Amino acid sequence: MTKVLEFESEVEFVANINEQKDCLMSQDPTQDDPGALWFNIDIPKGHILKGGDRVRVTVEKL
């Protein structure tokens, strides 16, 4: 695998999508900054994450 990107960010909030998954969201208020990175990632229920937690996002090419 080739690492494309890795960054750390704070989870802004966790959205309830349905009975099987949630969505971790970090929509940085500095979206006007072209260097700002943010994410919306669906994850299965049962996780332990909440708003304010810091996470590391890694993107790899398979």
Contacts in CASP RR format, 6 or more apart in sequence:
PFRMAT RR
TARGET T0000
AUTHOR 0000-0000-0000
METHOD contacts of the structure
MODEL  1
MTKVLEFESEVEFVANINEQKDCLMSQDPTQDDPGALWFNIDIPKGHILK
GGDRVRVTVEKL
1 60 0 8 1.000
1 61 0 8 1.000
1 62 0 8 1.000
2 60 0 8 1.000
2 61 0 8 1.000
3 58 0 8 1.000
3 59 0 8 1.000
3 60 0 8 1.000
4 59 0 8 1.000
4 60 0 8 1.000
4 61 0 8 1.000
5 37 0 8 1.000
5 57 0 8 1.000
5 58 0 8 1.000
5 59 0 8 1.000
6 56 0 8 1.000
6 57 0 8 1.000
6 58 0 8 1.000
6 59 0 8 1.000
7 37 0 8 1.000
7 56 0 8 1.000
7 57 0 8 1.000
8 54 0 8 1.000
8 55 0 8 1.000
8 56 0 8 1.000
8 57 0 8 1.000
9 26 0 8 1.000
9 28 0 8 1.000
9 37 0 8 1.000
9 38 0 8 1.000
9 39 0 8 1.000
9 54 0 8 1.000
9 55 0 8 1.000
9 57 0 8 1.000
10 26 0 8 1.000
10 51 0 8 1.000
10 52 0 8 1.000
10 53 0 8 1.000
10 54 0 8 1.000
10 55 0 8 1.000
11 24 0 8 1.000
11 25 0 8 1.000
11 26 0 8 1.000
11 49 0 8 1.000
11 50 0 8 1.000
11 51 0 8 1.000
11 52 0 8 1.000
11 53 0 8 1.000
11 54 0 8 1.000
11 55 0 8 1.000
12 25 0 8 1.000
12 26 0 8 1.000
12 27 0 8 1.000
12 51 0 8 1.000
12 52 0 8 1.000
13 25 0 8 1.000
13 51 0 8 1.000
14 22 0 8 1.000
14 23 0 8 1.000
14 24 0 8 1.000
14 25 0 8 1.000
14 49 0 8 1.000
14 50 0 8 1.000
14 51 0 8 1.000
15 22 0 8 1.000
15 23 0 8 1.000
15 25 0 8 1.000
16 22 0 8 1.000
17 23 0 8 1.000
17 42 0 8 1.000
19 45 0 8 1.000
20 44 0 8 1.000
20 45 0 8 1.000
21 42 0 8 1.000
21 43 0 8 1.000
21 44 0 8 1.000
21 45 0 8 1.000
22 42 0 8 1.000
22 43 0 8 1.000
22 45 0 8 1.000
22 47 0 8 1.000
23 40 0 8 1.000
23 41 0 8 1.000
23 42 0 8 1.000
23 43 0 8 1.000
24 39 0 8 1.000
24 40 0 8 1.000
24 41 0 8 1.000
24 43 0 8 1.000
24 49 0 8 1.000
24 55 0 8 1.000
25 39 0 8 1.000
25 40 0 8 1.000
26 38 0 8 1.000
26 39 0 8 1.000
26 40 0 8 1.000
27 38 0 8 1.000
27 40 0 8 1.000
28 36 0 8 1.000
28 37 0 8 1.000
28 38 0 8 1.000
30 36 0 8 1.000
31 38 0 8 1.000
37 57 0 8 1.000
39 57 0 8 1.000
41 57 0 8 1.000
43 49 0 8 1.000
49 55 0 8 1.000
END
